[in-house]
Amino acid sequence: MGEKVTDSEGAAGPGDAERMLVSDMVHIATEFLDSLPEKLYSRAVQLPFGDPAVEAERVRWFYTPTDHGGVPIGELSPRQQGLAMRLLASGLTRPAYATACVIMGLENVLDELEGWSADWGRERTRDPGLYWVRVFGRPGDPLWGWRVGGHHLSVNLLIHDGEIAATTPSFLGANPAASPLLAGTLRPLGGAEDLARSVMGSLRTPEQARALLHPRAISDIVSGNRARVRPGDRMMHLQDLFRGPLPTPRLSAQADRHDEAAERASGYTEQDHETMALTLEPQGVPAHEMTVEQRGLLRELLAAYTDRSPTPVADAYRRHYLVEHNLDRVHFAWAGSVSPGEPHYYRLTGPRLLVEYDNTQRAADHAHSVWRDPDGDFGMDLLASHRTEIPH
């Protein structure tokens, strides 16, 4: 979190619970690394923490079907897989962990939906075994961290002196966004979509007009997988969301076709992308202009993102946004249709807050969502302050 989120009385979150959680996290990560043979260990851990090459990799993250760096779950033994999943669970609330597991399993559903024929240059493109685990530094050191990531999932944690210092970027996606079940429908991100639609739908007409960034939805989140987000950032295109250039002309041309199809579907021009660029000043309708009911919906929507962190951190965020002046500074903005099943996008901005959600691709059946701290993603603010304290 960088700067510790506080409750209404200024007290930090439940320190004992957080320290116990971090102690458990150290134990799990250590047991996981100790279980690996040398050839996997050398891929799973990067040392020393703070080395420029290690730091460059730590802040390199993805949400596309590319190599996320580390050791993939599919190459692990059952015991090692269990430890990897325990580590992932330790970095999330239980609902967030369950959502992450569903997202990983959706690779099998997407494979069937695409006729088992998707080909991004891997033996199996839609593979629930292609979720990578990587540890940065030695668990238990004053500074260390870890990442679990794969298609539509990226969880990044930094631990400093036994406390959780950063939990963003945090990305969850779902393709398909909705899948038929026996007597039901599976929508892993449905709550985050429905809550936002309820906020937008509850606004009066003049407020809806102020919240609307664009009448059509953009085809992806704007912040992309940048290590750091800044004002003026525009949506990244598909070729730039992979680990380096795609290895063959065929795959490069395929990425271009996918990107062009998404752009045609959105109807966006360069001016439209400029309109949707990130801004220094928050856009949309601020919470302080909302009714009590709308503010309640907004709090629950925020929790759908901040609960993507360990429970003590998530609880601190919930207390943080119960404080009226903290919630007041959050702005809500929308693009596209409000009708269910139609392409749409929304954005939450405020101090140390950027949330984006889009469900536009594949006829609004492919959702992306991300929670970021523009000042403290990856704990960059904390690390910057430490560097200034080091005598030269």
TIMARVO-421995 format. One line per field, with one value per residue (C-alpha): x, y negated, z negated; chain; residue number from 1. Coordinates in nm, 2 decimals, always signed. Layout:
<recs>
x = [X | ...]
y = [Y | ...]
z = [Z | ...]
lovo = [A | ...]
rovo = [NUM | ...]
</recs>
This chain:
<recs>
x = [+0.00 | +0.30 | +0.14 | -0.05 | -0.42 | -0.57 | -0.91 | -1.13 | -0.92 | -0.59 | -0.48 | -0.32 | -0.49 | -0.48 | -0.10 | -0.10 | -0.32 | -0.10 | +0.22 | +0.08 | -0.03 | +0.31 | +0.48 | +0.26 | +0.34 | +0.72 | +0.67 | +0.47 | +0.71 | +1.01 | +0.86 | +0.76 | +1.11 | +1.28 | +1.06 | +1.19 | +1.48 | +1.76 | +1.64 | +1.30 | +1.44 | +1.66 | +1.35 | +1.12 | +1.34 | +1.53 | +1.81 | +1.92 | +1.62 | +1.69 | +1.93 | +1.84 | +1.78 | +1.56 | +1.37 | +1.31 | +1.15 | +0.96 | +0.76 | +0.71 | +0.37 | +0.11 | -0.25 | -0.22 | -0.14 | +0.24 | +0.52 | +0.47 | +0.81 | +0.90 | +0.80 | +0.46 | +0.22 | +0.20 | +0.57 | +0.52 | +0.45 | +0.11 | +0.26 | +0.44 | +0.12 | -0.05 | +0.21 | +0.19 | -0.19 | -0.15 | +0.09 | -0.17 | -0.45 | -0.24 | -0.23 | -0.61 | -0.93 | -1.12 | -1.37 | -1.08 | -0.90 | -1.21 | -1.25 | -0.88 | -0.93 | -1.24 | -1.04 | -0.76 | -1.01 | -1.19 | -0.89 | -1.06 | -1.39 | -1.23 | -1.04 | -1.38 | -1.54 | -1.26 | -1.30 | -0.97 | -0.79 | -0.64 | -0.27 | -0.03 | +0.28 | +0.25 | +0.18 | -0.15 | -0.26 | -0.55 | -0.38 | -0.47 | -0.11 | +0.04 | +0.02 | +0.36 | +0.50 | +0.80 | +0.96 | +1.18 | +1.44 | +1.45 | +1.12 | +1.16 | +1.42 | +1.34 | +1.23 | +1.09 | +0.79 | +0.62 | +0.39 | +0.15 | +0.03 | -0.10 | -0.38 | -0.62 | -0.45 | -0.18 | -0.13 | +0.17 | +0.28 | +0.57 | +0.66 | +0.86 | +0.97 | +0.70 | +0.42 | +0.24 | +0.37 | +0.20 | -0.07 | -0.11 | -0.12 | -0.40 | -0.57 | -0.86 | -1.02 | -1.27 | -1.31 | -1.59 | -1.73 | -2.05 | -2.07 | -2.39 | -2.41 | -2.67 | -2.96 | -2.74 | -2.47 | -2.11 | -1.99 | -1.66 | -1.66 | -2.04 | -2.06 | -1.81 | -2.00 | -2.35 | -2.26 | -2.10 | -2.41 | -2.63 | -2.43 | -2.45 | -2.82 | -2.90 | -2.75 | -2.99 | -2.97 | -2.74 | -2.50 | -2.50 | -2.40 | -2.10 | -2.00 | -2.01 | -1.65 | -1.76 | -2.08 | -1.89 | -1.68 | -1.30 | -1.18 | -0.94 | -0.83 | -0.63 | -0.35 | -0.25 | +0.04 | +0.26 | +0.49 | +0.37 | +0.06 | +0.08 | -0.15 | -0.18 | -0.14 | -0.35 | -0.48 | -0.20 | -0.24 | -0.22 | +0.14 | +0.27 | +0.10 | +0.33 | +0.67 | +0.87 | +0.80 | +0.60 | +0.84 | +0.71 | +0.55 | +0.24 | +0.18 | +0.26 | +0.00 | -0.25 | -0.21 | -0.26 | -0.58 | -0.72 | -0.63 | -0.78 | -1.10 | -1.13 | -1.07 | -1.33 | -1.58 | -1.53 | -1.52 | -1.25 | -1.03 | -0.71 | -0.92 | -1.14 | -0.83 | -0.71 | -1.05 | -1.01 | -0.65 | -0.58 | -0.59 | -0.42 | -0.76 | -1.02 | -1.31 | -1.67 | -1.90 | -1.75 | -1.89 | -1.96 | -2.23 | -2.40 | -2.69 | -2.65 | -2.77 | -2.53 | -2.24 | -2.33 | -2.31 | -1.98 | -1.83 | -1.93 | -1.79 | -1.46 | -1.45 | -1.48 | -1.13 | -0.96 | -1.08 | -0.83 | -0.57 | -0.49 | -0.78 | -0.61 | -0.53 | -0.88 | -1.03 | -0.82 | -0.94 | -1.30 | -1.25 | -1.07 | -1.37 | -1.62 | -1.46 | -1.67 | -1.39 | -1.19 | -1.49 | -1.58 | -1.27 | -1.35 | -1.48 | -1.70 | -1.69 | -1.84 | -1.81 | -2.05 | -2.40 | -2.57 | -2.77 | -2.67 | -2.50 | -2.37 | -2.00 | -1.91 | -1.62 | -1.59 | -1.32 | -1.28 | -1.02 | -0.91 | -0.60 | -0.38 | -0.66 | -0.72 | -0.97 | -1.06 | -1.32 | -1.41 | -1.63 | -1.62 | -1.43 | -1.61 | -1.94 | -1.92 | -1.83 | -1.46 | -1.40 | -1.09 | -1.05 | -0.76 | -0.69 | -0.38 | -0.21 | -0.06 | +0.18 | +0.26 | +0.23 | +0.49 | +0.58 | +0.77 | +0.71 | +0.84 | +1.15 | +1.21 | +1.21 | +1.45 | +1.69 | +1.70 | +1.79 | +2.09 | +2.41 | +2.61]
y = [+0.00 | -0.23 | -0.48 | -0.29 | -0.32 | -0.44 | -0.43 | -0.72 | -0.76 | -0.76 | -0.42 | -0.17 | +0.15 | +0.46 | +0.49 | +0.82 | +0.99 | +0.85 | +0.96 | +1.31 | +1.32 | +1.21 | +1.47 | +1.74 | +1.60 | +1.62 | +1.99 | +2.08 | +1.91 | +2.06 | +2.41 | +2.36 | +2.26 | +2.53 | +2.79 | +2.70 | +2.87 | +2.64 | +2.60 | +2.48 | +2.29 | +2.07 | +1.97 | +1.92 | +1.68 | +1.36 | +1.23 | +1.00 | +0.77 | +0.42 | +0.53 | +0.33 | +0.64 | +0.79 | +0.47 | +0.44 | +0.78 | +0.72 | +0.43 | +0.61 | +0.76 | +0.89 | +1.00 | +1.15 | +1.52 | +1.46 | +1.58 | +1.39 | +1.49 | +1.75 | +2.11 | +2.23 | +2.43 | +2.69 | +2.78 | +2.84 | +3.15 | +3.18 | +3.07 | +2.78 | +2.67 | +2.68 | +2.46 | +2.22 | +2.19 | +2.14 | +1.85 | +1.70 | +1.75 | +1.57 | +1.26 | +1.24 | +1.24 | +1.57 | +1.43 | +1.29 | +1.62 | +1.81 | +1.56 | +1.61 | +1.99 | +1.95 | +1.73 | +1.99 | +2.26 | +2.05 | +2.13 | +2.47 | +2.30 | +2.06 | +2.34 | +2.51 | +2.18 | +2.12 | +2.47 | +2.59 | +2.40 | +2.08 | +2.06 | +1.81 | +2.02 | +2.25 | +2.62 | +2.54 | +2.17 | +2.19 | +2.38 | +2.35 | +2.48 | +2.16 | +1.94 | +1.84 | +1.80 | +1.58 | +1.47 | +1.16 | +1.16 | +1.40 | +1.45 | +1.29 | +1.04 | +0.67 | +0.63 | +0.91 | +0.98 | +1.23 | +1.25 | +1.49 | +1.42 | +1.57 | +1.50 | +1.26 | +1.27 | +1.07 | +1.05 | +0.85 | +0.81 | +0.63 | +0.70 | +0.45 | +0.52 | +0.77 | +0.56 | +0.56 | +0.25 | +0.29 | +0.50 | +0.33 | +0.37 | +0.62 | +0.75 | +0.99 | +1.07 | +1.32 | +1.46 | +1.55 | +1.30 | +1.51 | +1.89 | +2.11 | +2.34 | +2.60 | +2.38 | +2.07 | +1.85 | +1.81 | +1.44 | +1.41 | +1.03 | +0.99 | +0.82 | +0.55 | +0.49 | +0.48 | +0.25 | +0.00 | +0.02 | -0.04 | -0.35 | -0.49 | -0.41 | -0.57 | -0.91 | -1.18 | -1.28 | -1.58 | -1.37 | -1.09 | -1.34 | -1.45 | -1.09 | -0.99 | -1.01 | -0.88 | -0.74 | -0.43 | -0.20 | -0.17 | +0.18 | +0.23 | +0.07 | -0.24 | -0.19 | +0.14 | +0.32 | +0.02 | +0.04 | -0.31 | -0.51 | -0.88 | -1.15 | -1.14 | -0.76 | -0.62 | -0.27 | -0.03 | +0.20 | +0.58 | +0.61 | +0.41 | +0.63 | +0.93 | +1.01 | +0.86 | +0.89 | +1.19 | +1.45 | +1.51 | +1.30 | +1.52 | +1.44 | +1.07 | +1.05 | +1.24 | +0.99 | +0.71 | +0.87 | +0.91 | +0.55 | +0.41 | +0.61 | +0.46 | +0.11 | +0.16 | +0.28 | -0.02 | -0.26 | -0.46 | -0.72 | -0.88 | -1.16 | -0.92 | -0.76 | -1.11 | -1.17 | -0.86 | -0.92 | -0.92 | -1.27 | -1.45 | -1.57 | -1.31 | -1.29 | -1.21 | -1.26 | -1.29 | -1.09 | -1.41 | -1.49 | -1.15 | -1.04 | -0.82 | -0.52 | -0.60 | -0.63 | -0.29 | -0.14 | -0.31 | -0.18 | +0.18 | +0.12 | +0.00 | +0.31 | +0.53 | +0.40 | +0.34 | +0.68 | +0.82 | +0.79 | +0.99 | +0.96 | +0.72 | +0.48 | +0.52 | +0.45 | +0.13 | +0.01 | +0.07 | -0.14 | -0.40 | -0.45 | -0.46 | -0.80 | -1.05 | -1.28 | -0.99 | -0.87 | -1.23 | -1.25 | -0.93 | -1.01 | -0.77 | -0.78 | -0.57 | -0.51 | -0.32 | -0.18 | -0.13 | +0.16 | +0.51 | +0.71 | +0.40 | +0.28 | +0.06 | -0.08 | -0.25 | -0.42 | -0.52 | -0.78 | -0.95 | -0.99 | -0.69 | -0.52 | -0.41 | -0.14 | -0.04 | +0.21 | +0.29 | +0.55 | +0.47 | +0.74 | +1.04 | +0.86 | +0.76 | +1.11 | +1.05 | +0.85 | +0.68 | +0.51 | +0.36 | +0.18 | -0.05 | -0.30 | -0.55 | -0.67 | -0.34 | -0.05 | +0.21 | +0.00 | -0.24 | -0.53 | -0.33 | -0.22 | -0.57 | -0.71 | -0.44 | -0.52 | -0.88 | -0.78 | -0.57 | -0.77 | -0.80]
z = [+0.00 | -0.03 | -0.26 | -0.53 | -0.49 | -0.82 | -0.98 | -1.10 | -1.42 | -1.23 | -1.36 | -1.13 | -1.04 | -1.27 | -1.30 | -1.49 | -1.23 | -0.95 | -1.11 | -1.16 | -0.80 | -0.68 | -0.90 | -0.74 | -0.40 | -0.48 | -0.59 | -0.27 | -0.03 | -0.20 | -0.20 | +0.17 | +0.27 | +0.06 | +0.24 | +0.58 | +0.76 | +0.87 | +1.23 | +1.11 | +0.81 | +1.03 | +1.23 | +0.93 | +0.73 | +0.82 | +0.61 | +0.47 | +0.41 | +0.53 | +0.80 | +1.11 | +1.33 | +1.05 | +1.00 | +1.37 | +1.37 | +1.05 | +1.21 | +1.54 | +1.54 | +1.79 | +1.83 | +2.17 | +2.26 | +2.25 | +2.03 | +1.70 | +1.56 | +1.30 | +1.28 | +1.42 | +1.21 | +1.48 | +1.42 | +1.05 | +0.85 | +0.68 | +0.35 | +0.51 | +0.68 | +0.34 | +0.19 | +0.49 | +0.44 | +0.06 | +0.14 | +0.38 | +0.12 | -0.15 | +0.07 | +0.12 | -0.07 | -0.04 | +0.21 | +0.42 | +0.41 | +0.52 | +0.81 | +0.91 | +0.91 | +1.13 | +1.37 | +1.40 | +1.46 | +1.73 | +1.96 | +2.02 | +2.10 | +2.34 | +2.51 | +2.58 | +2.68 | +2.94 | +3.08 | +2.92 | +3.19 | +3.04 | +3.12 | +2.97 | +3.03 | +2.73 | +2.72 | +2.55 | +2.56 | +2.32 | +2.04 | +1.67 | +1.59 | +1.74 | +1.43 | +1.31 | +0.96 | +0.89 | +0.56 | +0.54 | +0.26 | -0.03 | -0.22 | -0.56 | -0.46 | -0.53 | -0.17 | +0.04 | +0.26 | +0.49 | +0.79 | +0.93 | +1.29 | +1.61 | +1.86 | +1.69 | +1.35 | +1.19 | +0.81 | +0.69 | +0.33 | +0.16 | -0.21 | -0.41 | -0.77 | -0.83 | -0.69 | -0.36 | -0.18 | +0.17 | +0.32 | +0.66 | +0.96 | +0.91 | +1.23 | +1.27 | +1.61 | +1.74 | +2.09 | +2.13 | +1.89 | +1.86 | +1.90 | +1.88 | +1.58 | +1.50 | +1.38 | +1.36 | +1.51 | +1.41 | +1.40 | +1.21 | +1.24 | +1.25 | +0.91 | +1.00 | +1.33 | +1.18 | +0.89 | +1.13 | +1.36 | +1.05 | +0.96 | +1.32 | +1.35 | +1.02 | +1.12 | +1.24 | +1.61 | +1.56 | +1.34 | +1.59 | +1.86 | +1.64 | +1.56 | +1.93 | +2.07 | +2.41 | +2.57 | +2.69 | +2.48 | +2.53 | +2.62 | +2.32 | +2.00 | +2.06 | +1.81 | +1.98 | +1.81 | +1.76 | +1.46 | +1.37 | +1.48 | +1.56 | +1.68 | +2.06 | +2.09 | +2.37 | +2.43 | +2.52 | +2.82 | +2.82 | +2.96 | +2.66 | +2.40 | +2.45 | +2.32 | +2.60 | +2.98 | +3.08 | +3.21 | +3.56 | +3.84 | +3.82 | +3.45 | +3.51 | +3.79 | +3.57 | +3.29 | +3.54 | +3.67 | +3.32 | +3.23 | +3.55 | +3.49 | +3.14 | +3.28 | +3.55 | +3.29 | +3.07 | +3.36 | +3.19 | +3.36 | +3.24 | +3.10 | +2.91 | +2.75 | +2.66 | +2.49 | +2.29 | +2.18 | +1.81 | +1.66 | +1.37 | +1.24 | +1.15 | +1.41 | +1.36 | +1.06 | +0.72 | +0.43 | +0.23 | +0.48 | +0.45 | +0.23 | -0.07 | +0.13 | +0.42 | +0.17 | +0.03 | +0.37 | +0.44 | +0.12 | +0.22 | +0.56 | +0.42 | +0.19 | +0.50 | +0.58 | +0.24 | +0.12 | +0.38 | +0.10 | -0.22 | -0.47 | -0.72 | -0.43 | -0.28 | -0.62 | -0.65 | -0.31 | -0.40 | -0.72 | -0.51 | -0.27 | -0.56 | -0.65 | -0.46 | -0.35 | -0.21 | +0.00 | +0.10 | +0.32 | +0.52 | +0.87 | +1.08 | +1.47 | +1.74 | +2.12 | +2.35 | +2.29 | +1.95 | +2.09 | +1.97 | +2.24 | +2.43 | +2.44 | +2.15 | +1.94 | +1.61 | +1.41 | +1.04 | +0.95 | +0.64 | +0.41 | +0.47 | +0.66 | +1.02 | +1.10 | +1.45 | +1.59 | +1.94 | +2.10 | +2.46 | +2.66 | +2.81 | +2.81 | +2.45 | +2.32 | +2.23 | +1.91 | +1.78 | +1.44 | +1.26 | +0.93 | +0.91 | +0.68 | +0.92 | +0.65 | +0.49 | +0.74 | +0.65 | +0.34 | +0.56 | +0.33 | +0.03 | +0.23 | +0.35 | +0.00 | -0.12 | +0.16 | +0.06 | -0.30 | -0.18 | -0.21 | +0.11]
lovo = [A | A | A | A | A | A | A | A | A | A | A | A | A | A | A | A | A | A | A | A | A | A | A | A | A | A | A | A | A | A | A | A | A | A | A | A | A | A | A | A | A | A | A | A | A | A | A | A | A | A | A | A | A | A | A | A | A | A | A | A | A | A | A | A | A | A | A | A | A | A | A | A | A | A | A | A | A | A | A | A | A | A | A | A | A | A | A | A | A | A | A | A | A | A | A | A | A | A | A | A | A | A | A | A | A | A | A | A | A | A | A | A | A | A | A | A | A | A | A | A | A | A | A | A | A | A | A | A | A | A | A | A | A | A | A | A | A | A | A | A | A | A | A | A | A | A | A | A | A | A | A | A | A | A | A | A | A | A | A | A | A | A | A | A | A | A | A | A | A | A | A | A | A | A | A | A | A | A | A | A | A | A | A | A | A | A | A | A | A | A | A | A | A | A | A | A | A | A | A | A | A | A | A | A | A | A | A | A | A | A | A | A | A | A | A | A | A | A | A | A | A | A | A | A | A | A | A | A | A | A | A | A | A | A | A | A | A | A | A | A | A | A | A | A | A | A | A | A | A | A | A | A | A | A | A | A | A | A | A | A | A | A | A | A | A | A | A | A | A | A | A | A | A | A | A | A | A | A | A | A | A | A | A | A | A | A | A | A | A | A | A | A | A | A | A | A | A | A | A | A | A | A | A | A | A | A | A | A | A | A | A | A | A | A | A | A | A | A | A | A | A | A | A | A | A | A | A | A | A | A | A | A | A | A | A | A | A | A | A | A | A | A | A | A | A | A | A | A | A | A | A | A | A | A | A | A | A | A | A | A | A | A | A | A | A | A | A | A | A | A | A | A | A | A | A | A | A | A | A | A | A | A | A | A | A | A | A | A | A | A | A | A]
rovo = [1 | 2 | 3 | 4 | 5 | 6 | 7 | 8 | 9 | 10 | 11 | 12 | 13 | 14 | 15 | 16 | 17 | 18 | 19 | 20 | 21 | 22 | 23 | 24 | 25 | 26 | 27 | 28 | 29 | 30 | 31 | 32 | 33 | 34 | 35 | 36 | 37 | 38 | 39 | 40 | 41 | 42 | 43 | 44 | 45 | 46 | 47 | 48 | 49 | 50 | 51 | 52 | 53 | 54 | 55 | 56 | 57 | 58 | 59 | 60 | 61 | 62 | 63 | 64 | 65 | 66 | 67 | 68 | 69 | 70 | 71 | 72 | 73 | 74 | 75 | 76 | 77 | 78 | 79 | 80 | 81 | 82 | 83 | 84 | 85 | 86 | 87 | 88 | 89 | 90 | 91 | 92 | 93 | 94 | 95 | 96 | 97 | 98 | 99 | 100 | 101 | 102 | 103 | 104 | 105 | 106 | 107 | 108 | 109 | 110 | 111 | 112 | 113 | 114 | 115 | 116 | 117 | 118 | 119 | 120 | 121 | 122 | 123 | 124 | 125 | 126 | 127 | 128 | 129 | 130 | 131 | 132 | 133 | 134 | 135 | 136 | 137 | 138 | 139 | 140 | 141 | 142 | 143 | 144 | 145 | 146 | 147 | 148 | 149 | 150 | 151 | 152 | 153 | 154 | 155 | 156 | 157 | 158 | 159 | 160 | 161 | 162 | 163 | 164 | 165 | 166 | 167 | 168 | 169 | 170 | 171 | 172 | 173 | 174 | 175 | 176 | 177 | 178 | 179 | 180 | 181 | 182 | 183 | 184 | 185 | 186 | 187 | 188 | 189 | 190 | 191 | 192 | 193 | 194 | 195 | 196 | 197 | 198 | 199 | 200 | 201 | 202 | 203 | 204 | 205 | 206 | 207 | 208 | 209 | 210 | 211 | 212 | 213 | 214 | 215 | 216 | 217 | 218 | 219 | 220 | 221 | 222 | 223 | 224 | 225 | 226 | 227 | 228 | 229 | 230 | 231 | 232 | 233 | 234 | 235 | 236 | 237 | 238 | 239 | 240 | 241 | 242 | 243 | 244 | 245 | 246 | 247 | 248 | 249 | 250 | 251 | 252 | 253 | 254 | 255 | 256 | 257 | 258 | 259 | 260 | 261 | 262 | 263 | 264 | 265 | 266 | 267 | 268 | 269 | 270 | 271 | 272 | 273 | 274 | 275 | 276 | 277 | 278 | 279 | 280 | 281 | 282 | 283 | 284 | 285 | 286 | 287 | 288 | 289 | 290 | 291 | 292 | 293 | 294 | 295 | 296 | 297 | 298 | 299 | 300 | 301 | 302 | 303 | 304 | 305 | 306 | 307 | 308 | 309 | 310 | 311 | 312 | 313 | 314 | 315 | 316 | 317 | 318 | 319 | 320 | 321 | 322 | 323 | 324 | 325 | 326 | 327 | 328 | 329 | 330 | 331 | 332 | 333 | 334 | 335 | 336 | 337 | 338 | 339 | 340 | 341 | 342 | 343 | 344 | 345 | 346 | 347 | 348 | 349 | 350 | 351 | 352 | 353 | 354 | 355 | 356 | 357 | 358 | 359 | 360 | 361 | 362 | 363 | 364 | 365 | 366 | 367 | 368 | 369 | 370 | 371 | 372 | 373 | 374 | 375 | 376 | 377 | 378 | 379 | 380 | 381 | 382 | 383 | 384 | 385 | 386 | 387 | 388 | 389 | 390 | 391 | 392]
</recs>
